[in-house]
Amino acid sequence: MDTNLFADLKQSLKEAKAIRHGLAQPSRSFEVNSIDVKAVRERTNLSQEEFATAIHVSVRTLQNWEQQRRTPTGPAVALLKIVNSAPEIAIKALHA
């Protein structure tokens, strides 16, 4: 391994440790807003199987999202936001 790269990695680890212990502030932070998939589904009055079929994912995937073992990403998040804001219209459009 390149000695400069190794030195950079060591310095990064020291900085991470200081941030973790509250001795330094991170240079940037990210806030991830998760969506409550179960609440979205319940707004539609559909079972897990019906909802999974409507949004074209497996029941297992939906269960993983609802139990927060996995997090929806990309287009799935967009679709869930649409369903959450207008459940009747979204489900009707998905069934068309």
N, C-alpha and C positions, 0 to 999 in steps of 0.2 A: 504494500500500500504506500502511496505517495506520502512523504512525511508532512507536507503542508496540509494535505487532506486530513490526515490523522490528527494534526494539531487543531484544525478547525472543528473536527468532531469532538475532541476533548473539551474545547472551549464551549461548544454548544451544550454539551452535557452539564458542564459547570453552571452555565446560564439557566438551563432547565431546572436544575436542582435549586438554585437561588430563587427562581420564580415559584417553584413548588412550595418552598418554605416561607414565602412571603417576604423575602429579602430583596427582591427586584420585581419590577413591573414588566409584563410582557410587552413586546414592541407592537403587537396587534393581537386582537382576539376576535373570535367568531361566535355568533349566537345562532344556534340552530333551533328553529321553531318547528317542533314536531306536530304532526296532525293526529288527532285522536280518531283513528280509523273506526273503532267500534262505535263511537258516538255518531260518526258520519253514516255508517251502515244503519244504525238504529233509527236515524232520522228518515230513512227510506222505508222503514217497516218491512224490510226484506230479511229473510234468513241468511245465514252465511253462504249457503250454497247458491241461493238466488242472486245475492249481491255479487259473489265471485263470478258467476256466469255473466251477469250484466256488464261487469267491467273487464271481462276477459282475462281473469287470473284464476289460478287454482285455488281451491278451498284452503289447502294447506298454506299457500302464500298469504291469503287473507287472515288465517288464524295466526300466523307468525307476526303479521302486522298488528293485529288486535292485541296480542299478548306481548308486544314490544320486544320480541326476539329478533325481529328484522324491522327495517324502516323503509317505507316506499321511497322511491327516487324518481327523478326525471318526469316523464309523462304521467306516471301513476300519481304523483303528487298533484300535478295540475288537474288531472281528472277528479281526484278526491276533493280538491278545493271547489271545483265546479259543482260536484254532487252536493257538497256541504252547503253551498250558497243557494242552490236552487234544486233541491232533491227531486221534486216531481218532474220538472222540465228535463233534467239530466237523465233520469231513468227512462222517461218517455222517449227521449232522443236515442238512447242506447238500445231500446227495444224496437226502434223503427227499422 
